[in-house]
Amino acid sequence: MTQQIPVTPDAVAAASGKAVSVLSHDLAYKRCAIVNVVLVGPPDAGDRGWVLVDAGVPGSRHAIEAAAAERFGPGARPKAIVLTHGHFDHVGVLESLAAAWDVPVWAHPLERPYLDGTASYPPADPGVGGGLMALLSPLYPTKPVDVGARLHDLPADGSVPPLPGWRAIPTPGHTPGHVSLLRGRDLIVGDAFVTTAQESAYAVATQEPELHGPPRYFTPDWTAARTSVAALAALEPELVITGHGRPLHGPALREALHTLADRFDAVAVPRHAAPDQGASR
């Protein structure tokens, strides 16, 4: 969608070079190349007092550790890593960080095969259109990581054991076990939808805020993706942190999210997607 939405002031600060952008007292994010990781915990949380959501692209370990040290103090380790899903740009340094920090990893049970080394995701679809990022998508890794010894399944009741007060909401489509995290009206959505045109290298570079469906080149189930966006819109979030693009907030965010849900087939689903994947054309 092309409607632009105001970003949080701290998101602007992050774009100017600030290592960690504080969005509320205990929420911060760090952009690692094309993707965001989220640090949940107040600045004085200290060692084992915070949680990392997602684990960046390959090569981002130093940036994530530096962001954690800046926010929580030198050497401050999280008590857990929680994953929205297991795509390469969300688990790029998962194995090395989990080992270095000696922490458990939590994810939806349907993501387990992609996190314990037993299954690969389907190959990317470069024919979705939208720009260079989509054309390059066949080069993106699809092989699984293996953190099976540390891996825990998120409970079926929606609780998130390392994050009391948060709920894990199944939001499949982009991957089978994709989850979003909700606390009150704060929402971390991974790639259930994004706030930049992720298929376009220009949009990824400029990070102009606008709502889009999940990255097309790695989304195999458009029916589920549509249902997930509609469910997230119904939550009427005040603040959203996505896996790609800047965090957004306020009434304009909610209006744009409802529009995305209402017009999902027209604005999100690739034209060549099969009818049973959700394209009604």
N, C-alpha and C positions, 0 to 999 in steps of 0.2 A: 504494500500500500504506500502511497506517496504522501499521505497526510503527515505533517511534521508535528511532533509533540515536544513540549518543554522538557528539558533534562534537569536533573537535580543539580544545584550549584556545585556540589562536590564532584559530580561527574565531569563538569567543566574543568575543575581543578585537576582531576586525574589526567584529562587530556593534555593539560599543559605540562605534565611531567611528574606530578605527585605520585609517589610509589603506591600509596594506598588511599582510596577515596572513602571517607566515612559517610555512610548514608543515613544512619541513625546511631544511637548510642552503642549498639553492639553488632552492627552490620557494616562490612567494608568489602570492597572488591578490588581486584588487581587484574588489569588487562595484560595478558601474556601473548603477544603477537596477535593472532586472530581470535583469541578466546578469552573469556573471563573466568577467574576463580573467585570464590567468595570466602571471606574469613568471618566466622560468626563468633562473637565474643567481645566484651567491652575491652577498651584499651589496657586496663589494668588486670586482665585475666591471668596473665603470666603463664608459666609452664603447665601444660595439661588443662588449661582453663578455657580452651577455645576449640573450634571445629573447622576444618577445611572442607569446603564443598567443591568437588572436582579437582583435577590435578594437571591442568594445563597441557601444552604441546610439548613434544620432545625438545629438550634443551632449555626448558623454563625453570628447572629446579632452583638455580641461584636466585632468580627473580622472585620466586615464591618464598624462599627462605628469607630473603632480604625484606620482603614486605611483612612477613610474620615478625621478624626481629624489630622492624620499625614500629609496628603496632603494639606488640606484646612484650618486647624486651629481648635482648640477646639470648639465643639458645632456647627460646620458648617453643615448646612442641605442642601440637594439638593433642586432644584426647582421642580423636578419631578422624578419619576421612570418610565423608559421605559422598556418594556418586549419584548424579542425576541419570547417567548412563555411561556406557563404556567405549564410545567412539575415541579414535586416536587423539583427538584434540582435547579430550577431557580426562584422559588417563596417560598423557604423554610421559610424565615422570612419576606415575603412581608407584611403580615397583621400587624405585630408588628412594622416594620420600618415605614410603611406608616402612621400608627397612631401616633407613637412617633414624626415623623418629620412633620406631618400634610401636606402631599404632595399628588398631584394627581398621578394616575397611568395610563399610556398610553399603549395600545396594539391593535393589529389588531382585527376588529370586530368579526372574526371567532373564536378568543380565548375567547370571552366574557363568554360563558357558563362555561368555566373552571376557570373563575376568579370571577364570581358572585355567585358561589355556586350552580348552577343549573344542571351541568353535570359533569360526571367523564370521564377521558380518557379511552380508551380501555386497558384491562390488558396487562401486559408485556408478551413478548414471550421468554421463557427461552431456546427454542430449536434452537436459531440462531447460537450457537457455539461461540467459542472464549475465554472461560474462566470463572472464578469465578463470575465476575460481571454480566454476562449474567445468570448464574445459580441462582444467588440471586435476579434477577430482579422481580420475582413474589412478593417479600417482599416490593418492593418500593411503596410508596403511589401513588394512582391514584385519590383520592378524590379531589374535587376542593377546592380552597381557596375562600374567599368571601371578595372582596374589591369593591363590586358593587357601594357603595356610593361614592367612589373616582375614579371610572373607567371611562376613556375616550377612545373613538375609534380613532385610527389613521385615518387621512383623506384619502379619496380615491385617492387624487392627489399625494400621496407619501410624502407629507411634514410631518415633525416631529415638531409640535409646540414648544416643549421645547428645541429643538435642531436646531436652524436656520442653514441652510447650509448643513444639513444632509437629506438623503432620506431614506424612508422605502421601501424596496424591498420585495414583497411577495415571500417567498421561502418555500412553503408548501411541505409536504411529511412526515417530522418528526412529525408535527402536522398540522391541517388544516389551522391555522392562523399564522404559523411561519413567522417571518420577519427577514431580515438582514438589517443592517444600513450602508449607504455609504456616504462618504464625499470625493470628489476627488478620490483618490486611496486608502484611508483608509477604511477598511471594518470590521465590527463587524458581525459575522455570526451565533451567537448562536450555534445551533446544526445542521445547514444545512450540514455542514461537520465538522470534528474534526481533531485535530493534535496529537491524541494518539489513540491506540487501546482500546477504552472505554470498550469493553467487557472483557478485561483482567485485573485482579487485579494487575499483575506485571507491565503492561504497564502504568496503572493509577498511580502506586507508583513511577515509574522511570521517567515518562513523557518524554521518548525519542521521539524526534519530527519526525513524519511521518504522511502523509495524509491518512485519512479514510473517508468513507461516514458517514452519521449520525448514532448514536448509534442504533444498529440493534434491540435490544430488545424492543425499544419504537418507532419504525418507522412502521406505518401501510400502507403507500402508497408509494411504491417504484417507480412507474411511475412518480409521482409528485416530489419525491426526486431527481430522475435522471435529470429531467428538471431543477430543482432549481440549482443543481451543475453546469450544463452546462451554465446556465445564469450567475452564479457568476464567472465562469472561463472566460467568455467573457468580463467581466469588467476589466481584466488584473490588479488586485490589486497589490499594492506595499507592503502593510501591512495588515495582517489579524489577528484578535483576535477571537478565537473560544471559545465555552463554555467549552470545555475540551481539555487540552493540552496547550502547550506553544504558544505564538504569533510567527508568522513566517513572513518573508519579503524577498523581492528581486526576482531576476530571477529564482532561484531554486524553490521558492514557486510557481510561475506562471507555470513553466514547470510541476511540480508535480500535480497542480490543473487541468491542461489540460489533463494530463494522467488519472487522476481520472475520469474526465468527459467522456473521450473517452472509458475507460474500466470499466465503472460503473457497468454494469451487472456482469462482471467477478470478480470484487474485492470488491464490496460493498453489493450486494443483497444476502441475505441468500439463500442457495440452495433449501430450501423447500418453498420459496415464490411462490405464485400462479402466473401463466403467466400474468394475468391481473394486478398484482402488479409490474411487470417490469422485471421479471427474464426471460431471453431468453436463455434457456439451452436445 
